[in-house]
Amino acid sequence: MRRMRGPSLIGAAATTAVVVGTAGAVSGHQQQKAAQQQAAAQQQAAQQQQMAELQANQEMLAQQQAVQAQPPAAAAGVSMDEKIAQLQKLGELNQAGILTDEEFAAEKAKLLAS
């Protein structure tokens, strides 16, 4: 009479191979998922940095344009033709999106008040 002894050597090896293979697949998937999350985080950080740089550049440009748009202090009498030319320039900057409507209105008021 034959006694049941448990799994054979080949059966045990096959079971071990399945367990190791499954563990390897799960581990590989987790590593891939972590790498994807890290790449997404890096991409988001790069986008945030680009946005911050863009905003800084826009602010600097607006400041430069505000300084350029101001009439020189020594020039007390600006001719009507010069005012019209400056108003047209301000309008172009506003239409191009460089000046906001509020900035345009403020610069226009300054120009007309001089």
CYANA upper distance limits for C-alpha pairs under 8 A (distance plus 0.5 A):
  7 PRO  CA     11 GLY  CA      6.09
  7 PRO  CA     12 ALA  CA      6.46
  8 SER  CA     12 ALA  CA      6.60
  9 LEU  CA     13 ALA  CA      6.65
 10 ILE  CA     14 ALA  CA      6.60
 11 GLY  CA     15 THR  CA      6.66
 12 ALA  CA     16 THR  CA      6.63
 13 ALA  CA     17 ALA  CA      6.61
 14 ALA  CA     18 VAL  CA      6.75
 15 THR  CA     19 VAL  CA      6.76
 16 THR  CA     20 VAL  CA      6.54
 17 ALA  CA     21 GLY  CA      6.39
 18 VAL  CA     22 THR  CA      6.52
 19 VAL  CA     23 ALA  CA      6.59
 20 VAL  CA     24 GLY  CA      6.51
 21 GLY  CA     25 ALA  CA      6.64
 22 THR  CA     26 VAL  CA      6.66
 23 ALA  CA     27 SER  CA      6.50
 24 GLY  CA     28 GLY  CA      6.44
 25 ALA  CA     29 HIS  CA      6.60
 26 VAL  CA     30 GLN  CA      6.69
 27 SER  CA     31 GLN  CA      6.67
 28 GLY  CA     32 GLN  CA      6.62
 29 HIS  CA     33 LYS  CA      6.57
 30 GLN  CA     34 ALA  CA      6.61
 31 GLN  CA     35 ALA  CA      6.63
 32 GLN  CA     36 GLN  CA      6.69
 33 LYS  CA     37 GLN  CA      6.73
 34 ALA  CA     38 GLN  CA      6.64
 35 ALA  CA     39 ALA  CA      6.63
 36 GLN  CA     40 ALA  CA      6.63
 37 GLN  CA     41 ALA  CA      6.66
 38 GLN  CA     42 GLN  CA      6.68
 39 ALA  CA     43 GLN  CA      6.62
 40 ALA  CA     44 GLN  CA      6.63
 41 ALA  CA     45 ALA  CA      6.67
 42 GLN  CA     46 ALA  CA      6.67
 43 GLN  CA     47 GLN  CA      6.70
 44 GLN  CA     48 GLN  CA      6.69
 45 ALA  CA     49 GLN  CA      6.68
 46 ALA  CA     50 GLN  CA      6.70
 47 GLN  CA     51 MET  CA      6.66
 48 GLN  CA     52 ALA  CA      6.68
 49 GLN  CA     53 GLU  CA      6.69
 50 GLN  CA     54 LEU  CA      6.56
 51 MET  CA     55 GLN  CA      6.61
 52 ALA  CA     56 ALA  CA      6.66
 53 GLU  CA     57 ASN  CA      6.64
 54 LEU  CA     58 GLN  CA      6.65
 55 GLN  CA     59 GLU  CA      6.63
 56 ALA  CA     60 MET  CA      6.64
 57 ASN  CA     61 LEU  CA      6.59
 58 GLN  CA     62 ALA  CA      6.59
 58 GLN  CA     98 ILE  CA      8.47
 59 GLU  CA     63 GLN  CA      6.71
 60 MET  CA     64 GLN  CA      6.72
 61 LEU  CA     65 GLN  CA      6.60
 62 ALA  CA     66 ALA  CA      6.55
 62 ALA  CA     98 ILE  CA      7.72
 62 ALA  CA     99 LEU  CA      7.56
 63 GLN  CA     67 VAL  CA      6.79
 64 GLN  CA     68 GLN  CA      6.68
 65 GLN  CA     69 ALA  CA      6.35
 66 ALA  CA     70 GLN  CA      6.82
 66 ALA  CA    107 GLU  CA      8.31
 69 ALA  CA     86 GLN  CA      8.15
 69 ALA  CA    107 GLU  CA      7.90
 70 GLN  CA    107 GLU  CA      8.40
 70 GLN  CA    111 LEU  CA      8.36
 71 PRO  CA     75 ALA  CA      7.64
 71 PRO  CA    111 LEU  CA      8.31
 76 ALA  CA    114 SER  CA      8.23
 77 GLY  CA    114 SER  CA      8.25
 78 VAL  CA     82 GLU  CA      6.83
 78 VAL  CA     83 LYS  CA      7.24
 78 VAL  CA    114 SER  CA      7.93
 79 SER  CA     83 LYS  CA      6.89
 80 MET  CA     84 ILE  CA      6.67
 81 ASP  CA     85 ALA  CA      6.69
 82 GLU  CA     86 GLN  CA      6.62
 83 LYS  CA     87 LEU  CA      6.55
 83 LYS  CA    111 LEU  CA      7.30
 83 LYS  CA    112 LEU  CA      8.00
 84 ILE  CA     88 GLN  CA      6.64
 85 ALA  CA     89 LYS  CA      6.73
 86 GLN  CA     90 LEU  CA      6.64
 86 GLN  CA    111 LEU  CA      8.44
 87 LEU  CA     91 GLY  CA      6.60
 87 LEU  CA    108 LYS  CA      7.14
 87 LEU  CA    111 LEU  CA      8.25
 88 GLN  CA     92 GLU  CA      6.71
 89 LYS  CA     93 LEU  CA      6.77
 90 LEU  CA     94 ASN  CA      6.64
 90 LEU  CA     99 LEU  CA      8.38
 90 LEU  CA    104 PHE  CA      6.95
 90 LEU  CA    107 GLU  CA      8.17
 90 LEU  CA    108 LYS  CA      8.05
 91 GLY  CA     95 GLN  CA      6.63
 91 GLY  CA    104 PHE  CA      7.80
 92 GLU  CA     96 ALA  CA      6.57
 93 LEU  CA     97 GLY  CA      6.86
 93 LEU  CA     98 ILE  CA      5.76
 93 LEU  CA     99 LEU  CA      6.12
 94 ASN  CA     98 ILE  CA      6.30
 94 ASN  CA     99 LEU  CA      5.06
 94 ASN  CA    100 THR  CA      6.56
 94 ASN  CA    101 ASP  CA      7.16
 94 ASN  CA    104 PHE  CA      6.77
 95 GLN  CA     99 LEU  CA      8.33
 99 LEU  CA    103 GLU  CA      6.25
 99 LEU  CA    104 PHE  CA      6.48
100 THR  CA    104 PHE  CA      6.59
101 ASP  CA    105 ALA  CA      6.62
102 GLU  CA    106 ALA  CA      6.69
103 GLU  CA    107 GLU  CA      6.64
104 PHE  CA    108 LYS  CA      6.47
105 ALA  CA    109 ALA  CA      6.59
106 ALA  CA    110 LYS  CA      6.80
107 GLU  CA    111 LEU  CA      6.65
108 LYS  CA    112 LEU  CA      6.61
109 ALA  CA    113 ALA  CA      6.49
110 LYS  CA    114 SER  CA      6.92
